[in-house]
Amino acid sequence: MKLVEGRVRIPSGCAISGIISRDRRKFTGERIVESMKVMRERSNGLGGGFAAYGIYPKYKDSYALHIFYNDSNAKRECEAFLNEHFEIDEASELPTRKIPEITDEPLIWRYFALPRPSRLAASQLDEREYTARCVFAINARIDGAYVFSSGKNMGVFKAVGYPEDVGRFYMLDEYEGYMFIGHGRYPTNTPGWWGGAHPFSLLDFAVVHNGEISSYDANRRFIEMFGYRCALMTDTEVITYILDYLIRHVGLTLEESASVIAAPFWSSIAKKPPEERERLTYLRTMFPSLLVTGPFSIIFCFEGGMMALNDRLKLRSMVTAEKGDMVYVASEECAIRAVEPDAENLRYPSGGEPVIVTLNGGKDNA
Amino acid sequence: MPNYILPDFEVERRDDRCIRCRVCERQCANEVHSYDEENDVMLADELKCVGCHRCVALCPTRALKIVKYSGTFRENANWSNQSILEIYKQAESGGVLLSSMGTPNPCPVYFDKILINASQVTNPSIDPLREPMETRVFLGKRPQNIERDETGKLNNNLPPQLELSVPIMFSAMSYGSISYNAHESLARAATELGIYYNTGEGGLHEDFYKYGPNTIVQVASGRFGVHKGYLDVAAAIEIKMGQGAKPGIGGHLPGEKITEDVSRARMIPVGTDAISPAPHHDIYSIEDLRQLVYSLKEATEYKKPVIVKVAAVHNIAAIASGIARSGADIIAIDGFRGGTGAAPTRIRDNVGIPIELALASVDKRLRDEGIRGNVSLVVAGSIRNSADVVKAIALGADACYIGTAALIALGCHLCRTCHLGKCNWGIATQRPDLVKRLNPEIGYKRLVNLVTAWQHEIKELLGGMGINSIEALRGNRLMLRGVGLNEKELEILGIKHAGE
């Protein structure tokens, strides 16, 4: 039996990086690859990946589904499902470049699709929830098919390999977007599966994470009550679902969500002004099972921006910096300097302090 | 009628140490010891000895030792001494055998076959002496949705909650089954610790109304001592449907324990037997329970959480799910090994299921149905130490009730004869000369010490796992591994075997 995500839980150390232009100015994926490259020490070649936003302007209203297939049978079965549930504008292989560092790739396909109106109406769900449930259905039920990206005007690109090689493999230098995040993985085991690499993504949400959370099973068993299925047994997956639940279903703001998953200690809450104290006490009492403990640094992206967050003890490194309308977040300062030597306002956010960056002129929330 | 009963114990007295001070004689309510003046010798009637060790503890020259009776019937692997003696007793009396405290039989203790995880390398363990380590929990219902006012500010739409500094409470023990001084010790300790104690079905002595903010009052099938003031003064109300030591049957406090004070608290005449029926006669089904839950909420203006306490029985998962849908804020489950002041021996030793299995299946069922967040789970039934608390919470409990452990802290030596009413330690008795042996000033401090010590240990165990809040332990079954359990047991507990 291969030890792959979903069958065993594989703790990982990691490198993360994120770059955003608040003015929505486009730049190529080369920068995020350069930024990740200098943190090679933090990965071990067993997983790398990126999420890129604003890269599909031509199909910006369609869900861009990136899917790994183990074989053509899985593809056939999955496409039958897709045709039943979606109207597909375009289907093609995701462009890749053959390089010696990346081997054993699965079939990698991309579909631009919209829910079939009759199906959508019959489901009584909104478009996003409908799409999310279809993604869950494929990943849980179709053996050998795995949807790893399902947002609009964004895409996830990931593989087994070092991040810079993964970037070259997917030709990230040819994509232009306004926001990119990258991830390099240092798993303590030997995963053989591309789906297990990060970022983890659902709809337009994507998360990269460095850490090993000690609350994993408490979080997982709680979130699975709401229809999520943590198939990969990874921290990133459960954190993505928690944020999706809190933001999309419960209707919390990003900041409130941060106060749930990296809640201040009760002793800190006691020192806050009364109104703030009441708000934080309410959030902790309302969602105690979504408190995430143990080390983590995450970058959570959505269509309108990103949030960087550390665990409440700050047990993982994370740095932020700015230059003009650009904001940078990374595990290490060198990853920022590598692409912006003149970066300013360098900060080391405190544990549990969310750094929220939204697009100028956009909405403030996910 | 001939009496074939053998003693349980022998009294060994070292004559070279005994100074004939006769402390043992004065301390023994069972009248084991006596003094033969003529021969200047201390005598012992061993048949009366219950093994409570009061005499041993107070003997100034350590001259006394109570040992297991060494005489035996002809050895028989099938018919134990105990089985034979019980038949003699019943052949003599024609009655139901009575016992006290949890079953002493060697039933499986799953807690002892579960091991806890710790961090190594990939994430750091946390030192509770250097970093904050949180044990505070809130018990109560959580609403499905948030609400905001017109400015977008979050409204506090949480129903009433119980706030515990540490997820431990003192379980229901009535005034009557235990003494005034024992109750005072529990009430004061709960107040100092920021936790709760539970009145049991004995009403509430007027002296203890001042501890109301840390008091859970019980409404049981006899409805003893229930009135508006009793409900109003409490922090929460518990409907007792069952007890782990005696599922399916009621309670019986004999008339001799119904003293003036007890009678006032229970609202029944002095000297009458207090009989709690087996069922609540207004609850013959789940929809009736719902009515009682809401009657109590109406009576207290929805300001107090309502707990429904049930014994762990075979169909506990479905029962708990029904309770969760019947307005209860908290479900308390009492397991097979739980204690009692008096229960029919056969019931205690044969009815119900262990709390570990009941808890695991209830927690899973409530999650499968998506309603685990609607209700808090409190478990009881032989929580013996802080590791049991940690294991129970990782299996899915919000908090634990401790009864026997609290009594042991007060001096109980687990002689299991509470039903005789002659507790030499001043706990399970109403005899004034015995009650005064328990000093509540000392008693409450011992309880505070016990829970504080457990809190320290819980923090150490949490820190080892890299967890800094007890909330992140709740239901975190990946932190547990089984040893020596079969596949089915592991499946029910929802944990992996050690090494997996």
Contacts between the chains, C-beta under 8 A, distances in Angstrom:
chain1	res1	chain2	res2	distance
A	9	B	478	7.3
A	11	B	122	4.1
A	11	B	123	7.1
A	13	B	122	7.2
A	188	B	121	8.0
A	188	B	122	5.8
A	211	B	123	7.2
A	212	B	122	5.0
A	212	B	123	4.0
A	212	B	466	7.9
A	213	B	123	7.8
A	214	B	119	7.0
A	214	B	123	6.3
A	214	B	465	5.7
A	214	B	466	3.9
A	214	B	467	4.6
A	214	B	472	6.5
A	214	B	476	7.9
A	214	B	479	8.0
A	215	B	467	6.5
A	215	B	472	3.4
A	215	B	473	7.9
A	215	B	476	6.5
A	216	B	476	7.4
A	216	B	478	6.2
A	217	B	475	7.0
A	217	B	476	4.5
A	217	B	477	5.5
A	217	B	478	3.6
A	217	B	479	6.9
A	218	B	471	7.5
A	218	B	472	5.3
A	218	B	473	6.5
A	218	B	474	5.6
A	218	B	475	5.1
A	218	B	476	3.9
A	219	B	472	7.8
A	221	B	367	6.0
A	221	B	475	4.9
A	221	B	476	7.9
A	221	B	477	7.3
A	222	B	367	7.8
A	222	B	372	7.3
A	222	B	373	7.2
A	222	B	475	6.9
A	224	B	367	7.1
A	225	B	367	5.4
A	225	B	370	4.5
A	225	B	371	7.9
A	225	B	372	6.2
A	225	B	373	7.0
A	226	B	370	7.0
A	250	B	145	7.2
A	250	B	146	5.8
A	251	B	145	8.0
A	251	B	146	6.3
A	252	B	146	6.9
A	256	B	154	7.4
A	263	B	469	7.9
A	265	B	132	4.6
A	265	B	134	6.4
A	266	B	134	5.9
A	266	B	136	5.6
A	267	B	132	6.0
A	278	B	156	6.7
A	279	B	153	7.8
A	279	B	154	5.9
A	282	B	154	6.0
A	282	B	156	5.2
A	282	B	158	6.7
A	283	B	154	7.6
A	284	B	471	7.8
A	285	B	138	4.8
A	285	B	142	7.9
A	285	B	158	5.9
A	285	B	161	6.3
A	286	B	142	5.9
A	286	B	143	7.7
A	286	B	146	7.2
A	286	B	158	6.4
A	287	B	142	8.0
A	288	B	137	7.5
A	288	B	138	7.1
A	288	B	471	4.0
A	288	B	474	7.2
A	289	B	373	7.2
A	289	B	471	6.6
A	289	B	474	6.3
A	289	B	475	7.0
A	291	B	469	5.8
A	291	B	471	4.9
A	291	B	472	5.3
A	292	B	472	7.3
A	293	B	466	7.0
A	293	B	467	4.8
A	293	B	468	5.4
A	293	B	469	6.0
A	293	B	472	4.1
A	294	B	123	5.1
A	294	B	466	4.8
A	294	B	467	7.0
A	294	B	472	8.0
A	295	B	123	5.4
A	295	B	124	6.6
A	295	B	466	7.8
A	312	B	468	7.6
A	313	B	126	7.3
A	313	B	131	6.3
A	313	B	468	6.7
A	315	B	123	7.5
A	315	B	124	6.0
